[in-house]
């Protein structure tokens, strides 16, 4: 099982060598004191708007940041997810709909 990382540790890692507190705050559209509080674990539950600003500034998915802050639960392990998305993304719309319908039928049959 992976180590449970504090959001402050995660954010420090993301900023390492790339951002100052003031620079990240400016890019995220939040106060420097907010970034400081996040980095020093003085915010129990950061607000979603600030986290989304941080995601935009860091150039990463909002879901990733919300999961790091424990606002969203991580997705369960699903090793084939990437492969299914790659295949589905290459199919024309009609074929994707057929793939989806087939998946729903499989779910019903497995009940």
N, C-alpha and C positions, 0 to 999 in steps of 0.2 A: 504494500500500500504506500502511496506517495505521501511525503511529509506535508503536513498542513502548514502552508506558508501564510504568514500574516500579510495583509494588504500593504502595510508600510514597507515590509521587506521586498515584496513584489514590485512596488512602485519605485523603490530605490534602485532595484536591478534594472528596470526599464529606463531609468534616467541616467544610469551610469555612463559618464563620459560624454553624454549627448545634451543634457539639459541642466540648467541651474533651476532652483526653485522659482525664481522670478521669471525666467524664460518660459518654463512650463506653464506657470500661472497665466502669463500674458497670452500664450498660444492657445490655452484652454478656455480663456475668457473668465477666469476665476481669480479670486484674491490670492496674493502670495501667502497670506496667513493661513488660508485654507489648505494649500499645498503643504505648508510647514506642519500643520496639525495632522494631515494624513501621513506624512513621513515619520512623525513622532508618535503615532498610534494614539493621538488625542481625540480622534473622531471615531466613535463606536461604529456608526453606520453612515458612510458618506452619502450625500444626496445624489440621486440619479443624474441630475443635470450636470453637476460637477464632474461626475465619472464619465459622462458622454463627452464632455469637453476635453477631458484628459485623453480619451480614446481618439478623438479627432486629432489632437495635437501630436500624439504618439504615432498616429497613422496605423492603428490596429483596430480590430473589431470591437464594437461596443459590448458585444456579448462576452468577449474575452475579459474586458475590464470589469464588467458587472459580475462575472464569475469569480474573478480574483478578489473582489470586494465582498464576496459571499452574498450578493444581492440575488443572483441567479445561481441555481444549483448546477454543477457541472453535468454535462451530458454523460449518460452511462457509457461504459466501454462498448464500442461497436466497430471492430476493426475493418469491416467491409464497407463502412459508410462512405469513405473516400472513393472506393472503386465504384460503388453504385452511383454516386454523384457524377463521377467522370463519365460513366457509360450513359447515364440519363442526359447529361449535358450535351452529348454528341448526337443524340437521337432527335429526329424531327418531332414536332409537337404531338402529332397523332400517335407516334410510336411511344412517346413518354406517357401518354394517357393510357395506352394499352398496358404498358409496364405497371403503372399505378393500379389499374383495375385488376391485373393479375395478382399483384401483391395483396390487395384486399381480399381476393378470393382465397389465396393461401392462408391468410389470417383466419378467415371463417372456417376453412377446412381443419385448421389446427385446434379449434375450440373443443 
